[in-house]
Amino acid sequence: MSSTFYKETDDIIERYELASERISTIKEDKELPEELQRFFNQVAEYIMTVVPVMDKAIAGKLQERSIEECQKDADAIFAIYKKGTYENSFLCPTYAVEHLGQEIGGPLSGIFYLLTDMIRAAFAGRLDIFTIYMELFLQVYGVCQVESEDKFRREDILSAWSSFQHDYCNIFTAEPLITMIDPDYDFYTDIIVNADLSDDRYMYRYGMYVGDNERKIAAHLRSLPHEDVVAMARTYVEGYIKGFEVCGKDITKKETVCVESPVGFELMAREAIRLFNEAGLAATVRFGGTRGRFLYSTVPNKQCEYDHKDDKAYVWDKGLADRMLEVEKNTFEKCKELAGAHGGPAVIETFGEVPFEPANFPANAKYTDKQNELNVYFASQWGQIMNQYIHGEERSFTIIAYPIPEIGKDFNEIFNETVAINTMDYELYKNIQQHIIDVLDKGDRVHVTGRGDNHTDITVKLHHLDNPEKQTNFENCVADVNIPVGEVFTSPELEGTNGVLHVTQVYLNELCYRNLEMKFEEGKIVSYTCSNFDSEEENKKYIFDNVLFKHETLPIGEFAIGTNTRAFVMGQKFGIADKLPILIAEKTGPHFAVGDTCYSHSEDVPMYNPDGKECIARDNSVSLLRKTDFSKAYFNCHTDITIPYYELGDITVITAEGEELPIIVEGRFVVPGTEELNKVFD
């Protein structure tokens, strides 16, 4: 039985009709200063562009639209994101500040961006959400009419925004959590499972941007033999199930899995949901929009997303943080059984979009130091509450990635090669990687150097093995939670880990970093820089915001050696190394993760390699703080930074006696039994 959060009432319908009628007449008003009135006229026009979609949803006619009508609606709704249009609209903070001034330009642009969520509400038939957004807009319009000075207008605008966030926290905080764990809320699942996937109209029912990538990948999957699509889904589902097995977790305790998929991959997602059902797991599908998580699509304007990423700073305070945490806890408490039965996410990622290098503008919202501290506190508390109900030691995940057509003219070849890489021989890599682990386990530390323009020089301290016959430092990771094969990884000792990590260029979470450099002392970052911007201050802030996630420092949570030389060669052959996702890129050289360990919240769960040895390197001195002060043990982030083979010098194991045992020399594996890995280089 499908469930919905929205129940139609006469009150909501009346409020909607009154609000839409008033907004439709705003363009006739002349009370405000010209530029301020122009702002409200533009936003009102935008809202009235979405209203017809809301009306069709109310009438149950969205599915009746022709493909031409679908495209026409989408073109109108997403027109403001077009390059050249966005920069000259009040949705752009820089434009808004130029025309409205410092006091109110930024906040009003932030309000405009907040209101773009009306698209999601309209397509989901959520008249209640659509209406409260309209009422917020009218409230802000009203306070700007009452106040004549911008400094007072600013206070009232931010007060209205803050009250909105507090008042409707049960909608915007609770509902996404519930849809993640309760399969009865199946609005999006129903589209994937039951829509006619031979007809592109289904994609226009989500309320997300649909571009060439979405249409072309859907067409590509339709062109494949059905058994090939099933095989892709099976690899993905089996990876999820295998993740529980290799970690010694009981999947029979779980009843749900959150399927995260890009729009256009529904044929694969449908087969995956069927296979999950056969394995006793019901699928949940949660709206993600432009977040690159959950159910998501191409971002129509990445600079717009970047410009508004810190808009919460306008209203972010301890009161709002505590309110959101209260709602999170209450939601999970009410849904305790559902949360406990949730197995975790199964993620389909994509890669191939044109790399994005953001521009920083002074008009964009910025967190204060106090707010950054609050962000760290909030993330820690949010993670603790989540883990209290969806137990880390019992859940798992899997991630797999595929290219999208935007990757270029070689898309078909790259797609086929990616499918092949995702299904590489598990047993072959398990055995090869065991040879590497056998050498690593003789070491006290590992020394990694770069070559050419890469000046990496770092020593990683390993845990002491009390019983080498039964213990190991490195996990033999093939293709389960992280598809494809392969890597060996450990959580290093922080004390004794020192040096410099450098990469000439790397993409992390779709952002480019040039000459990213981090210096570590006792396993923690003590300095960092890059060369993206002319100003060193901007370079540091870029890393602070997007790699350190506003923490003053982060520890090394992982050291790994990637062994997927075939994936590396694919990146070089097709010139797409800069477009490979972290999931694949981390397998194409050694990598270091900053943040939590790979065993975050599961450190006390024994982990065994296929040879029966226990991986004992699951903790470091920071994660051990969970035993005395849980709030200091986790950072709720984990970012992998990979050194590609062509920038890699040597990886050398150093024993306690000082003997040096090479793993890689000038970018090539030299451990006996690893010869297969070098063949693709020839």
C-alpha positions in Angstrom: 0.0 0.0 0.0 1.5 3.3 -1.1 1.7 6.1 1.5 1.9 9.8 1.1 2.7 12.7 3.5 0.1 14.9 1.9 -3.6 14.8 2.5 -5.7 17.2 0.5 -7.7 19.6 2.6 -10.0 22.5 1.8 -7.7 24.7 3.9 -4.7 24.0 1.7 -6.6 24.4 -1.5 -8.0 27.8 -0.3 -4.5 29.0 0.7 -3.1 27.9 -2.6 -5.7 29.7 -4.6 -5.3 32.9 -2.6 -1.6 32.9 -2.8 -1.4 32.1 -6.5 -4.0 34.8 -7.3 -2.0 37.4 -5.3 1.3 36.4 -6.9 -0.2 36.7 -10.4 -0.9 40.4 -9.8 2.4 41.5 -8.3 3.7 42.7 -11.6 1.0 45.4 -11.4 2.3 46.8 -8.2 4.5 50.0 -8.2 5.0 50.6 -4.5 8.7 49.5 -4.1 11.9 51.0 -5.5 12.2 50.0 -9.1 15.0 47.4 -8.8 13.4 45.8 -5.7 10.0 45.6 -7.5 11.8 44.1 -10.5 13.1 41.3 -8.2 9.7 40.4 -6.9 8.3 40.6 -10.4 10.9 38.2 -11.7 10.4 35.7 -8.9 6.6 36.0 -9.2 6.9 35.2 -12.9 9.1 32.2 -12.1 6.5 30.9 -9.6 3.7 31.4 -12.1 5.7 29.4 -14.6 5.5 26.4 -12.3 1.9 26.9 -11.2 0.5 25.2 -14.4 2.5 22.1 -13.5 1.1 22.1 -10.0 -2.4 22.4 -11.4 -1.9 19.5 -13.8 -0.6 17.4 -10.9 -3.7 18.3 -8.8 -5.9 17.3 -11.8 -4.0 14.0 -12.3 -3.0 15.1 -15.8 0.8 15.2 -15.7 1.1 11.7 -17.1 -1.2 12.6 -20.0 1.2 15.2 -21.5 2.8 14.5 -24.8 6.5 14.5 -25.1 6.3 17.9 -26.7 4.3 19.2 -23.7 6.8 17.7 -21.3 9.7 19.4 -23.0 7.9 22.7 -23.2 7.1 22.6 -19.5 10.7 21.7 -18.7 12.2 24.4 -21.0 10.1 27.1 -19.3 10.9 25.9 -15.8 14.6 25.5 -16.2 15.2 28.5 -18.6 16.6 30.6 -15.8 19.6 28.2 -15.4 20.8 28.7 -18.9 24.2 30.3 -19.3 23.8 34.0 -20.0 20.3 34.0 -18.4 21.4 32.9 -14.9 24.1 35.5 -14.7 21.6 38.3 -15.5 18.9 37.2 -13.1 18.3 37.7 -9.4 18.9 34.0 -8.9 22.6 34.9 -9.3 23.9 36.4 -6.0 26.4 38.7 -7.8 23.7 40.2 -10.0 21.3 40.5 -7.0 23.9 42.4 -4.9 24.8 44.7 -7.8 21.2 45.7 -8.3 19.7 45.4 -4.8 22.7 46.2 -2.6 24.8 44.4 0.0 22.1 44.4 2.7 19.3 42.6 0.9 20.8 41.3 -2.4 22.3 38.2 -1.1 19.4 37.1 1.2 16.8 37.7 -1.5 18.8 35.7 -4.1 19.0 33.0 -1.4 15.2 33.1 -1.0 14.8 32.8 -4.8 17.1 29.7 -4.8 15.1 28.2 -2.0 11.9 28.6 -3.9 13.3 26.6 -6.8 12.3 23.5 -4.7 8.8 24.3 -5.8 9.5 22.3 -8.9 9.9 19.1 -6.9 6.8 19.9 -5.0 4.7 20.5 -8.1 5.7 17.3 -9.9 5.2 15.2 -6.7 1.7 16.7 -6.3 2.7 18.3 -3.0 0.3 21.2 -2.9 1.1 21.7 0.8 4.8 22.4 0.2 4.1 24.4 -2.9 1.7 26.6 -0.9 4.0 27.3 2.0 6.7 28.3 -0.4 4.3 30.8 -2.0 3.4 32.1 1.4 7.0 32.6 2.3 7.5 34.6 -0.9 4.5 36.8 -0.1 5.6 37.3 3.5 9.0 38.5 2.3 7.3 40.8 -0.2 5.1 42.2 2.6 8.0 43.0 4.9 9.8 44.8 2.1 6.7 46.9 1.5 6.4 47.8 5.2 10.1 48.7 5.8 11.7 51.5 3.9 15.3 51.0 4.9 17.3 48.0 3.6 18.9 47.2 7.0 15.5 46.7 8.5 14.3 44.9 5.5 17.3 42.5 5.8 16.4 41.8 9.5 12.8 41.0 8.5 13.7 38.9 5.5 16.1 36.7 7.5 13.5 36.5 10.3 10.9 35.2 7.9 13.4 32.7 6.4 14.5 31.5 9.8 10.9 31.0 11.0 10.1 29.1 7.8 13.0 26.7 8.5 11.9 26.2 12.1 8.2 25.9 11.4 8.5 23.4 8.6 11.4 21.3 9.9 9.1 18.3 10.2 8.6 18.4 6.4 12.1 19.3 5.2 14.1 17.2 7.8 11.8 14.4 8.7 10.3 13.4 5.3 13.6 12.6 3.5 14.6 10.4 6.4 11.3 8.5 6.3 11.4 8.0 2.5 14.9 6.5 2.9 13.8 3.7 5.3 10.1 3.2 4.5 9.3 1.5 1.1 5.6 2.5 1.4 6.5 6.0 0.4 7.0 4.9 -3.1 6.3 7.9 -5.4 9.6 7.6 -7.2 9.9 3.8 -6.9 6.6 3.5 -8.6 7.8 5.4 -11.6 11.0 3.3 -11.9 9.1 0.0 -11.5 5.8 0.6 -13.4 6.3 3.4 -16.0 6.7 2.6 -19.7 10.5 3.0 -19.9 10.3 2.8 -23.7 8.8 6.3 -23.7 11.0 9.2 -22.5 8.0 10.9 -20.9 8.5 9.0 -17.7 11.7 11.0 -17.0 9.6 14.2 -17.0 7.5 13.0 -14.0 10.3 13.4 -11.4 10.5 17.2 -11.4 14.2 17.1 -12.3 16.3 18.5 -15.1 16.2 16.2 -18.1 19.0 16.8 -20.6 20.9 15.0 -23.3 22.7 12.8 -20.8 19.4 11.5 -19.4 17.8 10.9 -22.7 20.8 9.4 -24.4 21.7 7.0 -21.6 18.1 5.8 -21.4 18.3 5.2 -25.2 21.6 3.4 -24.9 20.3 1.0 -22.2 17.2 0.3 -24.4 19.6 -0.6 -27.2 21.4 -3.2 -25.2 20.2 -6.8 -25.1 18.0 -7.3 -22.1 20.3 -9.9 -20.6 23.2 -7.3 -20.6 21.1 -4.9 -18.5 20.2 -7.7 -16.1 23.9 -8.6 -15.8 24.7 -5.0 -14.9 22.0 -5.0 -12.3 23.2 -8.4 -11.0 26.8 -7.2 -10.5 25.5 -4.2 -8.5 23.1 -6.3 -6.4 25.6 -9.1 -5.7 28.2 -6.5 -4.7 25.7 -5.2 -2.1 25.0 -8.7 -0.7 28.6 -9.7 -0.8 29.5 -6.6 1.2 27.5 -8.0 4.1 29.1 -11.4 3.8 32.7 -10.2 3.7 32.2 -8.0 6.7 30.5 -10.7 8.7 27.2 -8.8 8.9 23.9 -10.6 8.9 21.8 -9.4 6.0 18.8 -11.4 7.1 18.2 -8.7 9.7 17.6 -6.2 7.0 14.4 -5.5 5.1 15.2 -2.4 3.0 17.9 -1.0 0.7 18.0 2.6 -0.5 18.5 2.5 -4.3 20.4 5.6 -5.5 20.3 6.0 -9.2 20.7 8.7 -11.9 17.8 9.5 -14.1 18.1 7.5 -17.4 19.3 4.3 -15.7 15.8 3.1 -14.8 16.1 -0.1 -16.9 19.0 -1.2 -14.8 17.4 0.2 -11.6 14.2 -1.7 -12.3 16.1 -5.0 -12.7 18.1 -4.3 -9.5 14.9 -3.6 -7.5 13.5 -7.0 -8.8 16.7 -8.7 -7.7 16.8 -7.0 -4.3 13.2 -8.1 -3.8 14.1 -11.7 -4.7 16.8 -11.4 -2.0 14.2 -10.3 0.6 15.0 -6.5 0.4 12.4 -3.9 -0.5 13.8 -0.8 -2.3 13.4 2.8 -1.2 14.0 5.6 -3.6 14.6 9.1 -2.2 14.6 12.4 -4.2 18.0 13.8 -4.7 17.6 16.4 -7.4 21.0 18.0 -8.2 22.8 16.5 -5.2 24.5 13.6 -7.0 22.9 11.3 -4.4 19.7 9.3 -4.2 17.6 9.8 -7.3 19.4 12.6 -9.2 20.0 14.1 -12.6 22.4 16.4 -14.4 23.0 19.8 -12.7 21.6 22.4 -15.1 24.1 25.1 -13.9 26.9 24.0 -11.6 28.0 27.6 -10.9 24.5 28.3 -9.6 24.7 25.3 -7.2 28.2 26.5 -6.1 27.1 30.1 -5.6 24.3 28.9 -3.3 26.0 26.1 -1.5 26.4 28.1 1.7 23.0 30.0 1.7 22.1 28.4 5.0 24.6 30.8 6.5 22.0 33.5 6.4 19.9 31.7 9.0 22.2 29.1 10.6 22.4 29.2 14.3 22.4 26.9 17.3 18.6 27.1 17.6 18.0 25.8 14.0 20.7 23.1 14.4 19.2 21.8 17.6 15.7 21.9 16.1 16.9 19.8 13.1 18.6 17.3 15.4 15.5 17.1 17.6 13.4 16.3 14.5 15.9 13.7 13.3 15.9 12.0 16.7 12.1 12.1 17.0 11.6 10.8 13.5 13.9 7.8 14.0 12.4 7.1 17.4 8.9 6.9 15.8 10.3 4.7 13.0 12.7 2.7 15.2 11.9 -0.7 13.7 12.1 0.6 10.1 15.5 2.3 10.8 16.9 -0.9 12.4 15.8 -2.9 9.4 17.5 -0.6 6.9 20.5 -2.1 5.2 22.1 1.0 3.7 22.5 2.5 0.2 23.2 0.8 -3.1 24.6 3.6 -5.3 24.9 4.0 -9.1 27.3 6.8 -9.9 28.0 8.4 -13.3 31.0 10.0 -14.7 32.0 11.9 -17.9 30.6 15.4 -17.4 32.8 18.3 -18.4 35.0 19.0 -15.4 33.9 22.0 -13.4 36.2 24.6 -12.0 34.1 27.0 -9.9 34.5 30.8 -9.6 34.4 32.4 -6.2 32.3 35.6 -5.9 32.2 38.0 -3.0 28.4 38.2 -3.1 28.0 34.5 -2.2 27.0 33.6 1.3 29.8 32.7 3.7 29.8 31.0 7.1 31.4 32.8 10.0 34.0 31.0 12.1 31.3 30.4 14.7 29.0 28.9 12.1 31.7 26.7 10.8 32.2 25.3 14.4 28.4 24.8 14.5 28.6 22.9 11.2 31.2 20.5 12.6 29.0 20.1 15.8 25.9 19.5 13.7 27.5 16.9 11.4 28.9 15.0 14.4 25.6 15.0 16.3 23.6 14.1 13.1 25.9 11.1 12.5 25.7 9.9 16.1 21.9 10.0 16.0 21.8 8.2 12.6 24.1 5.6 13.9 22.0 5.1 17.0 19.1 3.9 14.9 20.7 2.6 11.7 23.6 0.8 13.4 26.9 1.2 11.6 28.1 -2.2 12.7 25.1 -3.8 11.0 24.7 -1.8 7.7 26.6 -1.9 4.5 26.6 -0.4 1.0 27.8 -0.8 -2.5 28.8 1.7 -5.2 29.2 1.1 -9.0 29.8 3.7 -11.7 29.1 4.1 -15.4 29.9 6.8 -18.0 27.3 9.1 -19.5 27.2 10.3 -23.1 28.7 13.7 -22.3 32.0 11.9 -22.0 32.5 12.3 -25.7 32.6 10.5 -29.1 34.0 7.3 -27.6 31.0 6.8 -25.2 30.1 3.4 -26.5 33.6 2.0 -26.2 34.1 3.6 -22.8 30.7 2.2 -21.6 31.6 -1.3 -22.8 35.1 -1.1 -21.2 33.6 0.1 -17.9 31.1 -2.8 -17.9 34.1 -5.1 -18.4 36.1 -3.4 -15.7 33.1 -3.7 -13.3 33.1 -7.4 -13.8 36.8 -8.2 -13.7 37.9 -11.6 -12.3 37.4 -11.5 -8.5 39.5 -14.5 -7.8 42.5 -13.3 -9.9 42.7 -10.0 -8.1 42.2 -11.6 -4.7 45.2 -13.7 -5.3 47.4 -11.0 -6.8 46.5 -8.6 -4.0 47.4 -11.2 -1.4 50.9 -11.2 -2.7 51.1 -7.5 -2.1 49.6 -7.8 1.4 52.1 -10.5 2.4 54.9 -8.0 1.7 53.2 -5.1 3.4 52.6 -7.1 6.5 56.3 -7.5 7.0 56.6 -3.7 7.4 56.7 -1.2 10.2 56.0 1.6 7.8 55.6 2.4 4.1 57.4 5.2 2.2 55.7 6.7 -0.8 57.3 9.1 -3.3 56.3 10.9 -6.4 58.3 11.5 -9.6 58.5 14.2 -12.2 56.5 17.2 -11.1 54.9 15.3 -8.2 56.9 15.9 -5.0 55.0 13.5 -2.7 57.3 12.2 0.0 55.3 10.6 2.9 55.9 7.8 5.4 52.9 5.9 6.6 53.1 4.1 10.0 51.5 0.7 10.2 50.0 -1.0 13.2 52.0 -3.7 15.0 50.9 -7.2 14.3 51.0 -9.3 17.5 50.3 -12.5 15.7 51.2 -12.2 11.9 50.0 -15.8 11.4 46.5 -14.7 12.2 46.5 -10.9 11.7 47.0 -8.5 8.8 47.1 -4.7 8.4 45.5 -4.6 5.0 42.1 -5.5 3.7 42.0 -7.4 0.5 39.3 -5.4 -1.3 38.0 -6.8 -4.5 34.5 -6.1 -5.8 31.9 -5.9 -3.1 31.1 -2.6 -1.5 33.4 -0.7 -3.9 33.0 -1.9 -7.5 35.3 -2.5 -9.4 38.3 -4.4 -8.1 40.8 -3.7 -6.7 42.8 -2.3 -3.8 44.5 -3.1 -0.6 43.9 -0.7 2.2 44.6 0.0 5.9 43.9 2.6 8.6 47.4 3.8 9.4 48.7 4.7 12.8 48.6 8.5 13.0 51.6 8.8 15.2 54.6 8.2 13.0 52.8 9.2 9.8 54.6 12.3 8.4 55.3 14.0 5.1 53.9 15.7 2.1 51.1 14.5 -0.2 51.0 16.2 -3.6 49.1 15.7 -6.9 49.4 18.0 -9.9 45.7 17.7 -10.7 42.8 15.8 -9.1 39.0 15.9 -9.2 37.3 15.4 -5.9 33.5 15.4 -5.8 33.5 16.9 -9.3 35.7 19.9 -8.3 39.2 20.3 -9.8 42.2 20.9 -7.6 45.5 22.0 -9.2 48.7 21.2 -7.4 46.9 20.1 -4.3 49.4 19.7 -1.5 48.9 18.7 2.1 51.5 18.3 4.8 51.0 15.8 7.6 52.5 15.6 11.0 51.7 12.7 13.3 49.0 11.7 10.8 47.1 15.0 10.8 47.0 17.9 8.2 49.1 20.8 9.4 49.1 22.8 6.1 47.5 22.7 2.7 47.3 24.7 -0.5 46.6 24.5 -4.2 47.0 26.7 -7.3 43.5 27.1 -8.5 43.3 30.8 -7.6 45.6 33.8 -7.6 45.0 34.4 -3.9 46.5 32.0 -1.4 43.6 32.9 0.9 41.1 31.7 -1.8 43.1 28.5 -2.4 43.0 27.6 1.3 39.3 28.4 1.7 38.5 26.2 -1.3 40.2 23.3 0.4 38.9 24.2 3.8 35.3 24.2 2.5 35.4 21.2 0.1 38.0 18.8 1.4 38.3 19.5 5.1 34.6 20.3 5.2 35.3 23.2 7.6 37.4 21.2 10.1 40.6 22.9 11.2 42.4 19.6 10.5 41.7 16.0 9.5 43.6 12.8 10.1 44.7 10.3 7.4 41.9 7.8 7.6 43.1 5.4 4.9 46.2 4.4 3.0 45.6 2.2 0.0 47.3 0.8 -3.1 45.1 0.6 -6.1 45.7 -2.3 -8.4 43.3 -1.8 -11.3 45.8 -1.0 -14.0 43.2 -1.7 -16.7 41.1 1.2 -15.4 44.1 3.4 -15.4 44.9 2.5 -19.0 41.2 3.2 -20.0 41.6 6.7 -18.5 44.8 7.3 -20.5 43.6 5.7 -23.8 40.4 7.8 -24.0 41.8 10.9 -22.3 39.3 10.7 -19.5 41.5 10.3 -16.5 40.2 13.7 -15.2 36.6 12.4 -15.5 36.9 9.1 -13.7 35.0 9.1 -10.4 36.8 8.6 -7.1 35.3 5.1 -7.0 37.4 4.1 -10.1 40.2 6.6 -9.8 41.2 5.4 -6.3 41.9 2.0 -7.9 44.4 3.5 -10.4 47.2 4.3 -8.0 48.0 4.7 -4.3 45.6 6.9 -2.4 45.3 8.6 0.9 41.9 9.4 2.5 41.5 12.3 4.8 38.8 12.1 7.4 37.3 9.0 9.0 38.6 5.5 8.6 36.9 3.0 6.2 35.6 1.3 9.3 33.8 4.4 10.7 31.3 3.3 13.4 32.1 -0.3 12.8 35.6 -0.5 14.3 34.6 -3.2 16.9 33.2 -5.5 14.2 35.9 -8.1 13.4 36.9 -8.1 9.7 38.6 -11.0 8.0 40.3 -11.4 4.7 39.7 -14.4 2.4 42.8 -16.1 3.8 41.2 -16.1 7.2 43.4 -13.4 8.8 41.8 -10.7 10.8 42.3 -7.1 9.6 43.3 -5.5 12.9 44.0 -1.9 11.6 40.5 -0.6 12.0 41.2 2.2 14.4 43.5 5.1 14.9 44.0 7.4 17.9 41.2 9.7 16.8 38.5 7.0 16.3 39.5 5.5 19.6 38.2 8.6 21.3 34.7 7.2 20.8 35.4 5.3 24.0 35.9 8.5 26.0 34.4 11.4 24.0 32.3 10.2 21.1 31.9 13.7 19.7 35.6 13.9 18.9 35.9 10.5 17.3 34.3 11.2 13.9 34.4 13.9 11.2 31.6 12.5 8.9 33.8 12.8 5.8 36.2 10.6 3.9 37.9 12.0 0.8 40.3 9.8 -1.3 43.2 11.6 -3.0 44.9 9.4 -5.6 48.4 9.6 -7.1 48.2 8.3 -10.7 50.8 5.7 -11.7 52.5 8.2 -14.1 53.2 10.6 -11.2 54.2 7.8 -8.8 57.8 7.1 -7.9 58.2 4.2 -5.5 56.2 2.5 -2.8 58.6 0.8 -0.4 57.9 -1.2 2.7 60.4 -0.6 5.5 60.6 -3.3 8.2 61.4 -2.6 11.9 65.0 -3.6 11.2 65.3 -1.1 8.4 65.1 -3.6 5.5 63.5 -2.1 2.4 61.0 -4.2 0.4 59.7 -2.6 -2.9 56.1 -2.8 -3.9 56.2 -0.4 -6.8 59.2 1.0 -8.5 58.8 4.0 -10.9 55.1 3.2 -11.3 55.4 -0.5 -11.9 54.5 -3.4 -9.6 57.6 -5.5 -8.7 56.2 -8.0 -6.1 56.5 -11.6 -7.5 53.0 -12.7 -8.4 51.8 -9.2 -9.6 53.2 -9.4 -13.1 49.7 -9.5 -14.5 49.1 -6.0 -13.4 51.9 -4.6 -15.6 50.8 -6.3 -18.8 48.3 -3.5 -19.7 51.2 -1.0 -19.7 53.0 -2.8 -22.5 
